[in-house]
């Protein structure tokens, strides 16, 4: 029985690891920090695998853990290094710190809905299922959350400034 559980997790792990890394990397400028967050999220997933593996929103559950861990890590440890693809180091670091700070100020449900939808790449239906709310509630949380982010970060919160949907 434990062997089946381990094999099942290994298959899921291969699919989840790159997605966890990509989501963490969007909030953390250091690849090493993103790797740490992805590893911790997957370790927590394994610890709860009996319950998590049968969830219809399993991937969203894992991404929710990643986003929460990445947000906490970014708050605790301001970045010292910018991602290699960044053209302007100061602007990139400032943007990430501003985004993390703004996300931390949002109510939990708004932060989770925005994180799962834009950082995790899940549909509104998947986010609704993961959070246990209706799609209408997800739309409301996203609308209110993005409005609050625009207010805190300024009106330039388009994909050019905050590449939510890009990996």
HELIX and SHEET records of a PDB file:
HELIX    1   1 UNK A    2  UNK A   27  1                                  26    
HELIX    2   2 UNK A   31  UNK A   47  1                                  17    
HELIX    3   3 UNK A   49  UNK A   52  1                                   4    
HELIX    4   4 UNK A   58  UNK A   76  1                                  19    
HELIX    5   5 UNK A   89  UNK A  105  1                                  17    
HELIX    6   6 UNK A  108  UNK A  114  1                                   7    
HELIX    7   7 UNK A  115  UNK A  119  3                                   5    
HELIX    8   8 UNK A  124  UNK A  131  1                                   8    
HELIX    9   9 UNK A  135  UNK A  153  1                                  19    
END                                                                             
